[in-house]
Amino acid sequence: MKTFQSTVYINKPAEVIYNFLSDMNNHEKLMPADDISEWKSITDEASFMIRNMIRLSLKIDERFVNEEIKIVPAEKPPFDIELKWTLSPDGNATNVLYVITADLNMMMNIVASGPLQKLADNETANLFNLLS
């Protein structure tokens, strides 16, 4: 399993960030616009293409109010993947950790590692920009 992670500190309560992240419709705003296409979503699920390379269909699997949101494949992906947002309150601010875990074979590791790390970094940067 390969792990890609990114962190950000946002000057908002965990509740505000959790409410935003718990709706998959909001996740399109977090994605790198140049790399994502064909976005479709409802509250608990989203599907999209990453750079015309991989189609992912994801769903929220677990929610721990104001603490964590776990997202897993809704349909069989080209590789196993899990996305997890973990919120750690710090007074009226929140430390946000975003972790993408993917089971990549050697070929997929070469092809997908860069885009997955970019995805993690872009999502946390966009979350910060949207909610700060």
BALUM-563508 format. One record per residue (C-alpha): x, y, z; residue number from 1. Coordinates in steps of 0.1 Angstrom, whole numbers, plus 5000, padded with zeros to 4 digits. Last residue first. Layout:
BEGIN
<vovo xx="X" yy="Y" zz="Z" num="NUM"/>
...
END
This chain:
BEGIN
<vovo xx="4897" yy="5306" zz="5052" num="132"/>
<vovo xx="4872" yy="5280" zz="5040" num="131"/>
<vovo xx="4876" yy="5280" zz="5003" num="130"/>
<vovo xx="4914" yy="5287" zz="5002" num="129"/>
<vovo xx="4921" yy="5261" zz="5029" num="128"/>
<vovo xx="4900" yy="5234" zz="5012" num="127"/>
<vovo xx="4917" yy="5243" zz="4979" num="126"/>
<vovo xx="4951" yy="5237" zz="4994" num="125"/>
<vovo xx="4940" yy="5205" zz="5010" num="124"/>
<vovo xx="4925" yy="5192" zz="4978" num="123"/>
<vovo xx="4955" yy="5203" zz="4957" num="122"/>
<vovo xx="4980" yy="5185" zz="4979" num="121"/>
<vovo xx="4961" yy="5152" zz="4979" num="120"/>
<vovo xx="4954" yy="5154" zz="4942" num="119"/>
<vovo xx="4990" yy="5162" zz="4934" num="118"/>
<vovo xx="5000" yy="5132" zz="4955" num="117"/>
<vovo xx="4976" yy="5110" zz="4935" num="116"/>
<vovo xx="4988" yy="5125" zz="4902" num="115"/>
<vovo xx="5024" yy="5118" zz="4909" num="114"/>
<vovo xx="5018" yy="5083" zz="4922" num="113"/>
<vovo xx="4996" yy="5071" zz="4894" num="112"/>
<vovo xx="5018" yy="5062" zz="4865" num="111"/>
<vovo xx="5049" yy="5048" zz="4882" num="110"/>
<vovo xx="5029" yy="5032" zz="4910" num="109"/>
<vovo xx="5004" yy="5018" zz="4885" num="108"/>
<vovo xx="5033" yy="4999" zz="4868" num="107"/>
<vovo xx="5047" yy="4986" zz="4901" num="106"/>
<vovo xx="5014" yy="4976" zz="4915" num="105"/>
<vovo xx="4994" yy="5002" zz="4934" num="104"/>
<vovo xx="4973" yy="4995" zz="4965" num="103"/>
<vovo xx="4963" yy="5031" zz="4973" num="102"/>
<vovo xx="4960" yy="5050" zz="5006" num="101"/>
<vovo xx="4950" yy="5087" zz="5003" num="100"/>
<vovo xx="4954" yy="5106" zz="5035" num="99"/>
<vovo xx="4941" yy="5141" zz="5043" num="98"/>
<vovo xx="4950" yy="5156" zz="5076" num="97"/>
<vovo xx="4932" yy="5188" zz="5088" num="96"/>
<vovo xx="4943" yy="5207" zz="5118" num="95"/>
<vovo xx="4914" yy="5228" zz="5130" num="94"/>
<vovo xx="4908" yy="5263" zz="5144" num="93"/>
<vovo xx="4885" yy="5277" zz="5171" num="92"/>
<vovo xx="4905" yy="5259" zz="5198" num="91"/>
<vovo xx="4926" yy="5233" zz="5181" num="90"/>
<vovo xx="4903" yy="5207" zz="5167" num="89"/>
<vovo xx="4918" yy="5177" zz="5150" num="88"/>
<vovo xx="4900" yy="5167" zz="5118" num="87"/>
<vovo xx="4909" yy="5135" zz="5098" num="86"/>
<vovo xx="4899" yy="5132" zz="5061" num="85"/>
<vovo xx="4904" yy="5097" zz="5047" num="84"/>
<vovo xx="4906" yy="5085" zz="5012" num="83"/>
<vovo xx="4908" yy="5048" zz="5004" num="82"/>
<vovo xx="4920" yy="5031" zz="4973" num="81"/>
<vovo xx="4921" yy="4996" zz="4958" num="80"/>
<vovo xx="4933" yy="4996" zz="4922" num="79"/>
<vovo xx="4917" yy="5000" zz="4887" num="78"/>
<vovo xx="4885" yy="5008" zz="4907" num="77"/>
<vovo xx="4856" yy="4985" zz="4914" num="76"/>
<vovo xx="4826" yy="5007" zz="4920" num="75"/>
<vovo xx="4816" yy="5028" zz="4950" num="74"/>
<vovo xx="4852" yy="5031" zz="4960" num="73"/>
<vovo xx="4860" yy="5043" zz="4995" num="72"/>
<vovo xx="4857" yy="5076" zz="5014" num="71"/>
<vovo xx="4863" yy="5079" zz="5052" num="70"/>
<vovo xx="4853" yy="5111" zz="5069" num="69"/>
<vovo xx="4867" yy="5119" zz="5104" num="68"/>
<vovo xx="4864" yy="5141" zz="5135" num="67"/>
<vovo xx="4835" yy="5166" zz="5134" num="66"/>
<vovo xx="4810" yy="5137" zz="5134" num="65"/>
<vovo xx="4825" yy="5104" zz="5127" num="64"/>
<vovo xx="4814" yy="5095" zz="5092" num="63"/>
<vovo xx="4820" yy="5063" zz="5074" num="62"/>
<vovo xx="4818" yy="5049" zz="5039" num="61"/>
<vovo xx="4814" yy="5081" zz="5019" num="60"/>
<vovo xx="4813" yy="5070" zz="4983" num="59"/>
<vovo xx="4837" yy="5071" zz="4953" num="58"/>
<vovo xx="4835" yy="5063" zz="4916" num="57"/>
<vovo xx="4869" yy="5067" zz="4900" num="56"/>
<vovo xx="4877" yy="5068" zz="4863" num="55"/>
<vovo xx="4914" yy="5066" zz="4855" num="54"/>
<vovo xx="4934" yy="5081" zz="4827" num="53"/>
<vovo xx="4915" yy="5110" zz="4811" num="52"/>
<vovo xx="4934" yy="5132" zz="4836" num="51"/>
<vovo xx="4915" yy="5118" zz="4865" num="50"/>
<vovo xx="4879" yy="5110" zz="4855" num="49"/>
<vovo xx="4850" yy="5115" zz="4878" num="48"/>
<vovo xx="4824" yy="5098" zz="4901" num="47"/>
<vovo xx="4809" yy="5111" zz="4933" num="46"/>
<vovo xx="4788" yy="5096" zz="4961" num="45"/>
<vovo xx="4772" yy="5105" zz="4995" num="44"/>
<vovo xx="4756" yy="5138" zz="4988" num="43"/>
<vovo xx="4752" yy="5134" zz="4951" num="42"/>
<vovo xx="4779" yy="5137" zz="4925" num="41"/>
<vovo xx="4790" yy="5137" zz="4888" num="40"/>
<vovo xx="4823" yy="5151" zz="4876" num="39"/>
<vovo xx="4832" yy="5144" zz="4839" num="38"/>
<vovo xx="4867" yy="5159" zz="4842" num="37"/>
<vovo xx="4895" yy="5162" zz="4867" num="36"/>
<vovo xx="4932" yy="5171" zz="4860" num="35"/>
<vovo xx="4930" yy="5207" zz="4850" num="34"/>
<vovo xx="4904" yy="5216" zz="4877" num="33"/>
<vovo xx="4925" yy="5202" zz="4906" num="32"/>
<vovo xx="4898" yy="5189" zz="4929" num="31"/>
<vovo xx="4886" yy="5207" zz="4960" num="30"/>
<vovo xx="4856" yy="5224" zz="4944" num="29"/>
<vovo xx="4845" yy="5190" zz="4931" num="28"/>
<vovo xx="4845" yy="5178" zz="4967" num="27"/>
<vovo xx="4815" yy="5200" zz="4977" num="26"/>
<vovo xx="4789" yy="5176" zz="4961" num="25"/>
<vovo xx="4805" yy="5148" zz="4982" num="24"/>
<vovo xx="4788" yy="5164" zz="5013" num="23"/>
<vovo xx="4806" yy="5154" zz="5045" num="22"/>
<vovo xx="4836" yy="5176" zz="5036" num="21"/>
<vovo xx="4817" yy="5209" zz="5041" num="20"/>
<vovo xx="4799" yy="5199" zz="5073" num="19"/>
<vovo xx="4832" yy="5185" zz="5087" num="18"/>
<vovo xx="4850" yy="5218" zz="5079" num="17"/>
<vovo xx="4824" yy="5239" zz="5097" num="16"/>
<vovo xx="4822" yy="5215" zz="5127" num="15"/>
<vovo xx="4860" yy="5214" zz="5130" num="14"/>
<vovo xx="4859" yy="5251" zz="5139" num="13"/>
<vovo xx="4876" yy="5275" zz="5114" num="12"/>
<vovo xx="4911" yy="5289" zz="5112" num="11"/>
<vovo xx="4923" yy="5261" zz="5089" num="10"/>
<vovo xx="4956" yy="5243" zz="5094" num="9"/>
<vovo xx="4965" yy="5220" zz="5064" num="8"/>
<vovo xx="4979" yy="5186" zz="5060" num="7"/>
<vovo xx="4987" yy="5164" zz="5030" num="6"/>
<vovo xx="4991" yy="5127" zz="5025" num="5"/>
<vovo xx="4999" yy="5101" zz="4999" num="4"/>
<vovo xx="5002" yy="5065" zz="5011" num="3"/>
<vovo xx="5012" yy="5034" zz="4991" num="2"/>
<vovo xx="5000" yy="5000" zz="5000" num="1"/>
END
